[in-house]
Amino acid sequence: MTLPESTRLERWLATILGWGTALSASLLALGLLMELAGIERGVAVGLTGAGLVILMATPLVRVAASVGEYLLARDWLFASLTGIVLATLVASLLVAFR
């Protein structure tokens, strides 16, 4: 992977992490405020749950984007290593939800 490609990957991953964190924090804050104000408890719980799911999914999306970028760059070593990390994350998520 050349320098411009790695810079592009870093920017792409930073964007994913930034948006995931901001969206998650917004949903969590809104859900908490609604809960404290006593407004629509079901909606507040749903927003809080969605915020937590997005918070947990953000690293998973980041690793999946890395795998895709390494495959496009034909960097087979990093693609396979990152694929192993992705498979481990997905397996642990499946076990946790089981």
C-alpha positions in Angstrom: 0.0 0.0 0.0 1.5 3.3 -1.0 1.4 6.5 1.0 -1.6 8.1 -0.7 -3.6 4.9 -0.3 -2.8 4.6 3.4 -3.7 8.2 3.9 -7.0 7.6 2.2 -7.6 4.6 4.4 -6.8 6.5 7.5 -9.2 9.3 6.5 -12.0 6.8 5.7 -11.6 5.0 9.0 -11.5 8.2 10.9 -14.7 9.3 9.2 -16.4 6.0 10.2 -15.3 6.2 13.8 -16.3 9.9 14.0 -19.8 9.4 12.6 -20.4 6.3 14.6 -19.3 7.9 17.8 -21.3 11.1 17.2 -24.5 9.2 16.2 -24.2 6.9 19.2 -23.5 9.7 21.7 -26.5 11.7 20.3 -28.9 8.7 20.6 -27.7 7.9 24.1 -28.0 11.5 25.3 -31.4 11.9 23.8 -32.6 8.6 25.3 -31.2 9.6 28.7 -32.8 13.0 28.6 -36.2 11.6 27.6 -35.9 9.0 30.4 -35.1 11.7 33.0 -37.9 13.9 31.8 -40.3 11.0 31.9 -41.3 11.3 28.2 -42.3 8.2 26.4 -40.3 5.6 28.3 -40.5 3.0 25.5 -39.1 5.5 23.0 -36.3 6.5 25.4 -35.3 2.9 25.9 -35.3 2.3 22.2 -33.1 5.3 21.5 -30.7 4.2 24.3 -30.6 0.7 22.9 -30.0 1.9 19.4 -27.1 4.1 20.6 -25.5 1.1 22.3 -25.9 -1.0 19.2 -24.3 1.7 17.0 -21.5 2.1 19.6 -20.8 -1.6 19.4 -21.1 -1.8 15.6 -18.7 1.0 14.9 -15.5 -1.0 15.4 -17.0 -3.8 13.4 -17.7 -1.5 10.4 -14.2 0.0 10.7 -12.6 -3.5 10.5 -14.9 -4.5 7.5 -13.9 -1.3 5.7 -10.3 -2.1 6.3 -10.7 -5.5 4.8 -12.4 -4.1 1.7 -9.7 -1.4 1.3 -6.9 -4.0 1.7 -8.6 -6.2 -0.9 -8.9 -3.4 -3.4 -5.2 -2.6 -2.8 -4.4 -6.3 -3.3 -2.5 -6.3 0.0 -3.2 -10.0 0.7 -1.3 -10.2 3.9 -3.1 -7.4 5.6 -6.4 -8.4 4.1 -6.2 -11.9 5.5 -5.0 -10.7 8.9 -7.8 -8.1 9.1 -10.2 -10.7 7.8 -9.2 -12.9 10.8 -9.9 -10.1 13.2 -13.3 -9.5 11.5 -14.2 -13.1 11.7 -13.3 -13.1 15.4 -15.4 -10.0 16.1 -18.4 -11.5 14.2 -18.0 -14.8 16.0 -17.9 -13.1 19.4 -21.0 -11.1 18.5 -22.9 -14.2 17.5 -21.9 -15.9 20.7 -23.0 -12.9 22.8 -26.4 -12.7 21.1 -27.0 -16.4 21.4 
